[in-house]
Amino acid sequence: MAPPFTAAAQRRDAETWIVTVSGELDLATAPQLEAVFEAVDATSSDRVLVDLAGVAFLDSSGIRALVRAKRRLDGIGAPLVVDAVSEVARQVLEISGVLEALSDSPPDPGA
């Protein structure tokens, strides 16, 4: 039996949000993750770290939710970065070609 799906966002500090996801991220649960990302009140001075270490299954719906969140957050200048990832999720993200885009922070415009 698969672990239950959970997704939650919380502030780690004044400039960092953490979104923690566990269980099966698929067609049935992706809307829940999208709702969590929508509730993140990030600003351009924030970054959003995503912890996928507890993800037991990931399909294209889950990838779509992550990519949508990245686009939305990039649009306001708050980078989304996958900070931790289970082996199962890593393989799916690598095969789909999005792991690098979700794992790298954008360059600092002030540098």
C-alpha positions as CSV (number, residue, x, y, z in Angstrom):
1,M,0.0,0.0,0.0
2,A,1.3,3.4,-1.0
3,P,1.9,6.1,1.7
4,P,-0.8,8.8,1.7
5,F,-0.2,11.9,-0.4
6,T,0.7,15.0,1.5
7,A,1.9,18.4,0.4
8,A,2.5,21.4,2.6
9,A,4.3,24.7,2.5
10,Q,5.9,26.6,5.3
11,R,8.4,29.4,5.8
12,R,11.9,28.3,6.8
13,D,13.1,31.8,7.2
14,A,12.3,35.3,6.0
15,E,13.5,34.6,2.5
16,T,12.7,30.9,2.0
17,W,9.6,28.7,1.6
18,I,9.8,24.9,1.8
19,V,7.2,22.8,0.0
20,T,7.3,19.2,1.2
21,V,5.7,16.5,-0.8
22,S,5.3,12.8,0.0
23,G,3.3,9.8,-1.3
24,E,2.2,9.4,-4.9
25,L,2.2,12.6,-7.0
26,D,-0.1,11.7,-9.9
27,L,-3.3,12.8,-11.8
28,A,-5.3,12.4,-8.6
29,T,-3.0,14.4,-6.3
30,A,-1.4,17.0,-8.6
31,P,-4.2,19.5,-8.1
32,Q,-3.6,19.4,-4.3
33,L,0.1,20.2,-5.0
34,E,-0.9,23.0,-7.3
35,A,-3.2,24.4,-4.6
36,V,-0.3,24.4,-2.1
37,F,1.9,26.3,-4.6
38,E,-0.9,28.8,-5.2
39,A,-1.1,29.4,-1.5
40,V,2.6,30.2,-1.2
41,D,2.7,34.0,-0.8
42,A,6.2,34.4,-2.3
43,T,7.8,37.7,-3.3
44,S,10.7,38.5,-5.5
45,S,13.1,38.3,-2.6
46,D,12.0,34.7,-1.7
47,R,13.0,31.3,-3.0
48,V,10.9,28.2,-2.9
49,L,12.6,24.9,-2.1
50,V,10.8,21.7,-3.0
51,D,11.4,18.6,-1.0
52,L,10.4,15.5,-3.0
53,A,12.4,13.0,-0.8
54,G,9.2,11.3,0.3
55,V,7.7,10.9,-3.2
56,A,7.0,7.2,-3.9
57,F,5.6,7.7,-7.5
58,L,5.6,10.6,-9.9
59,D,3.8,10.8,-13.3
60,S,3.4,13.5,-15.9
61,S,0.7,15.2,-14.0
62,G,3.0,15.7,-11.1
63,I,5.7,17.0,-13.4
64,R,3.2,19.4,-14.9
65,A,2.3,20.8,-11.5
66,L,6.0,21.4,-10.7
67,V,6.7,23.1,-14.0
68,R,3.6,25.3,-13.7
69,A,4.7,26.3,-10.2
70,K,8.2,27.1,-11.5
71,R,6.8,29.3,-14.3
72,R,4.5,31.2,-11.9
73,L,7.2,31.8,-9.3
74,D,9.9,32.6,-11.9
75,G,7.4,35.2,-13.2
76,I,7.5,37.1,-9.9
77,G,11.3,36.5,-9.5
78,A,11.0,33.9,-6.8
79,P,13.1,30.8,-7.9
80,L,11.7,27.4,-7.4
81,V,14.4,24.8,-6.7
82,V,14.0,21.0,-6.1
83,D,16.2,20.7,-3.1
84,A,15.7,17.0,-2.2
85,V,14.4,14.2,-4.3
86,S,13.7,10.5,-3.9
87,E,15.3,8.1,-6.3
88,V,12.0,7.3,-7.9
89,A,11.2,10.9,-8.6
90,R,14.8,11.6,-9.7
91,Q,14.6,9.0,-12.4
92,V,11.3,10.3,-13.7
93,L,12.5,13.9,-13.7
94,E,15.7,12.9,-15.4
95,I,14.0,10.9,-18.1
96,S,11.5,13.8,-18.7
97,G,14.4,16.2,-19.0
98,V,13.2,18.6,-16.3
99,L,15.4,17.7,-13.4
100,E,18.1,20.2,-14.3
101,A,15.6,23.0,-14.8
102,L,14.0,22.3,-11.4
103,S,17.3,21.8,-9.6
104,D,19.3,24.9,-10.7
105,S,18.8,28.3,-9.3
106,P,18.6,31.0,-11.9
107,P,21.7,33.3,-12.1
108,D,21.7,36.2,-9.7
109,P,21.1,39.3,-11.7
110,G,23.1,41.4,-9.2
111,A,26.2,39.2,-9.7
